[in-house]
Amino acid sequence: MPIIRASEIGSYLYCRRAWRYRKEGVESENQAELAAGTELHRQHGRKTLSALLWRTLGMILLLAAILTLTAYCAAQL
């Protein structure tokens, strides 16, 4: 009995004909568009990772500023 993956179910539900063509080994005619979409997803992933890293750095700097301010205020007492 063949193994059915979740991605296959999603592909089937999205477009049964495309799923069948893929199972039969028929190659898509819009390879350039697929490659462009893949590159777009890669770029988006890089931007998302970059934003996450910048946000993390901002939080670390904010925490450092709060700790420095707290230490300064405690030293003034």
Buried (B, 14 or more C-beta within 10 A) or exposed (E): EEEEEEEBEEBBEEEEEEBEEBEEEEEEEEEEEEEEEEEEEEEEEEEEEEEEEEEEEEEEEEEEEEEEEEEEEEEEE
